[in-house]
Amino acid sequence: MVNDDVNNKAINIEIKVAQYSAKAILKAMKKIMEDAAEKSQPLAEYLSEKRKTNSRKLKDMVKKGQLENIDLQKGEVKELKKQLNRYGVNFSVMKNKESGLYSVFFQAKDTKVMDLAFKKAIERSEKKENKRESTKEILNKFKERVKNMAVKDKVKEKRHEHER
């Protein structure tokens, strides 16, 4: 009987949370629609502008002009995407299924900005790698110190026991 009361209360709380969540979502959707109406833009255009990235379809980029490409591994692509978006470079990423590498296509006019973005991406990835390695080394050093300390403490305790 007590379990039934607890279950009923839990269900009532879940229902109230769901109702509040639904109200908050509806309120946010109305706000987005009002903002789009204020800017006199269709909703789809307004939303695409809000979540804008510089990633483009390869077909669109081919129509606009000469393309350059670079092959990268998966881990390198993530950091590069951040930097390319930061510097406003139009790019497209495709995965080569045979080699497993990712090809990053960008327009030739953006080469100077691309160089800067690459340098920044490389610097950031090197910093992350250096931090990870140094942290592991520090932890290993401390583990060794703790092992050495534990051995010394045991030896001291044994000596004290024998003296008594």
C-alpha positions in Angstrom: 0.0 0.0 0.0 2.8 2.4 0.8 4.5 1.4 -2.5 1.3 2.3 -4.4 1.2 5.8 -2.8 4.9 6.4 -3.7 4.3 5.1 -7.3 1.3 7.4 -7.7 3.2 10.4 -6.4 6.1 9.7 -8.7 3.8 9.3 -11.7 2.1 12.6 -10.8 5.5 14.4 -10.6 6.5 12.9 -14.0 3.3 14.2 -15.5 3.8 17.7 -14.2 7.4 17.8 -15.4 6.2 16.6 -18.9 3.5 19.3 -18.9 6.0 22.1 -17.9 8.5 20.8 -20.5 5.8 20.9 -23.2 4.8 24.4 -22.3 8.4 25.6 -22.4 9.0 24.0 -25.8 5.8 25.6 -27.2 6.9 29.0 -25.7 10.3 28.7 -27.4 8.7 27.7 -30.7 6.4 30.7 -30.6 9.4 33.0 -29.8 11.3 31.6 -32.8 8.3 32.1 -35.1 7.9 35.7 -33.8 11.6 36.4 -34.4 11.3 35.1 -38.0 8.2 37.2 -38.6 10.0 40.3 -37.3 12.8 39.8 -39.7 10.2 38.9 -42.4 12.0 35.7 -43.3 10.5 32.3 -43.9 10.9 30.0 -40.9 13.2 27.5 -42.7 15.5 30.3 -43.8 15.6 31.9 -40.3 16.5 28.5 -38.7 19.2 27.8 -41.2 20.7 31.2 -40.6 20.7 30.5 -36.8 22.6 27.3 -37.1 24.9 28.5 -39.8 28.1 26.7 -40.5 30.4 27.2 -43.5 30.0 23.6 -44.6 28.6 23.5 -48.1 27.6 20.9 -50.6 30.4 20.0 -53.0 28.2 20.5 -56.0 27.6 24.1 -55.0 31.3 24.7 -54.5 32.2 23.3 -57.9 29.8 25.7 -59.6 31.4 28.7 -57.9 35.0 28.1 -58.9 38.3 26.2 -58.6 38.6 23.8 -55.7 41.5 22.6 -53.6 41.5 19.6 -51.4 43.4 18.0 -48.5 43.2 14.5 -47.1 43.0 14.2 -43.3 42.3 11.5 -40.7 39.2 11.5 -38.6 40.6 13.2 -35.5 42.1 16.0 -37.5 38.9 16.9 -39.2 37.0 17.8 -36.1 39.4 20.5 -35.0 39.8 21.8 -38.5 36.0 22.2 -38.9 35.9 24.4 -35.8 38.7 26.6 -37.2 37.3 26.8 -40.7 33.9 27.9 -39.3 35.7 30.4 -37.0 37.5 32.0 -40.0 34.5 31.8 -42.4 35.9 29.5 -44.9 33.5 27.6 -47.2 34.3 23.9 -47.2 33.0 20.5 -47.8 34.1 17.2 -46.2 33.8 13.8 -47.9 35.0 10.4 -46.6 36.9 8.1 -48.9 35.5 4.7 -48.1 38.5 2.8 -49.6 41.3 4.6 -47.7 39.2 5.8 -44.6 40.6 9.3 -45.0 38.5 12.4 -45.1 38.9 14.9 -48.0 38.3 18.5 -47.2 37.5 20.6 -50.2 37.7 24.4 -50.2 37.8 27.1 -52.8 41.1 28.3 -54.1 40.4 32.0 -53.2 40.4 31.0 -49.5 43.9 29.6 -49.5 45.4 32.3 -47.3 42.7 32.0 -44.7 42.9 28.2 -44.9 46.6 28.4 -44.1 45.8 30.4 -41.0 43.1 28.0 -40.0 45.4 25.0 -40.5 48.1 26.5 -38.4 45.6 27.3 -35.6 44.1 23.8 -35.8 47.6 22.2 -35.7 48.6 24.3 -32.7 45.4 23.4 -30.8 45.8 19.7 -31.5 49.4 19.7 -30.5 48.6 21.4 -27.3 45.9 18.8 -26.5 48.4 16.0 -27.2 51.1 17.5 -25.1 48.7 18.0 -22.2 47.5 14.4 -22.3 51.1 13.0 -22.4 52.3 15.2 -19.6 49.4 14.4 -17.4 49.9 10.7 -17.9 53.6 11.0 -17.1 52.8 13.0 -13.9 50.3 10.4 -12.8 52.8 7.6 -13.3 55.5 9.5 -11.3 53.0 10.0 -8.4 52.0 6.3 -8.6 55.7 5.3 -8.2 56.2 7.7 -5.3 53.1 6.3 -3.5 54.4 2.7 -4.0 57.8 3.7 -2.6 56.2 5.5 0.4 54.0 2.5 1.2 56.9 0.1 1.3 58.9 2.4 3.6 56.0 2.8 6.0 55.5 -1.0 6.3 59.2 -1.5 7.1 59.0 1.2 9.8 55.9 -0.5 11.4 57.6 -3.8 11.5 60.7 -2.4 13.3 58.4 -0.8 15.9 56.6 -4.0 16.5 59.9 -5.9 17.1 61.1 -3.3 19.6 58.1 -3.6 21.8 
